[in-house]
Amino acid sequence: MSGMCRNIRTLHNFEPPATTDEVHAAAVQYVRKISGSARPSQANQAAFDTAVAEVAGATRRLLEGLTTSAPPKDREVEAAKARARSAARYA
């Protein structure tokens, strides 16, 4: 897993759809941000893990419930655009 600075990405309306791993990674980022902790203490691990599971479940239900008339975005094309933006930003 990467650090606290990683942004949560849009997961809606992609082809192929968001994976379970992507939903889980977004949930971990959210819980890290909210709790202010990238690595919870042993005392807080259970609460952290429960929150991640609940956020992941809510995220999956949200994605399943959303509708759009926009065509799905191609994941490879969007990834290439993001890499180009990043390269330009740090050039």
C-alpha positions in Angstrom: 0.0 0.0 0.0 1.2 3.5 -0.7 1.3 6.3 1.7 -1.2 8.8 3.1 -0.7 11.2 0.1 -2.3 9.0 -2.5 -5.6 10.4 -3.7 -8.8 8.5 -3.8 -9.7 8.1 -7.5 -13.0 8.1 -9.3 -14.2 4.5 -9.6 -17.6 5.1 -11.3 -18.3 4.4 -15.0 -15.2 2.6 -16.0 -14.9 -0.4 -18.4 -13.9 -2.8 -17.1 -15.6 -1.9 -13.8 -13.8 -1.1 -10.5 -12.3 -4.2 -8.9 -12.7 -5.3 -5.3 -9.1 -4.4 -4.8 -9.6 -0.9 -6.0 -12.7 -0.4 -3.9 -10.8 -1.8 -0.8 -7.8 0.5 -1.6 -10.1 3.6 -1.8 -11.7 2.6 1.5 -8.3 2.2 3.2 -7.3 5.7 1.9 -10.5 7.2 3.2 -10.1 5.6 6.7 -6.5 6.6 6.9 -7.3 10.2 6.0 -10.3 10.4 8.5 -8.3 8.7 11.3 -5.1 10.6 10.6 -3.2 7.3 10.8 -1.6 5.3 8.0 -0.8 2.4 10.4 -3.2 2.1 13.4 -1.9 1.0 16.7 -2.7 -2.6 17.8 -5.4 -1.2 20.1 -7.1 0.5 17.1 -6.6 -2.1 14.5 -10.0 -3.8 14.9 -11.8 -0.5 14.7 -9.8 0.5 11.6 -10.4 -2.8 9.9 -14.2 -2.7 10.6 -14.3 0.9 9.2 -12.5 -0.2 6.0 -14.9 -3.1 5.5 -17.9 -0.8 6.1 -16.6 1.9 3.8 -15.8 -0.7 1.1 -19.3 -2.1 1.3 -20.9 1.4 1.1 -18.7 2.2 -1.9 -19.6 -1.0 -3.7 -23.4 -0.3 -3.1 -23.0 3.3 -4.3 -21.2 2.2 -7.5 -23.9 -0.4 -8.1 -26.7 2.1 -7.6 -25.3 4.9 -9.8 -26.6 5.3 -13.3 -25.3 7.5 -16.2 -26.0 8.1 -19.8 -22.3 8.8 -20.4 -20.3 6.1 -22.2 -17.9 4.2 -19.8 -14.4 5.5 -19.7 -11.7 3.2 -20.9 -9.3 2.4 -18.0 -6.2 2.3 -20.1 -6.9 5.6 -21.9 -7.6 7.3 -18.5 -4.5 5.8 -17.0 -2.4 7.1 -19.9 -4.0 10.6 -19.5 -3.2 10.6 -15.8 0.5 9.6 -16.5 0.7 12.4 -19.1 -0.7 15.0 -16.6 1.8 13.7 -14.0 4.7 13.9 -16.4 3.8 17.4 -17.4 3.4 18.5 -13.7 6.8 17.2 -12.7 8.7 18.0 -15.9 
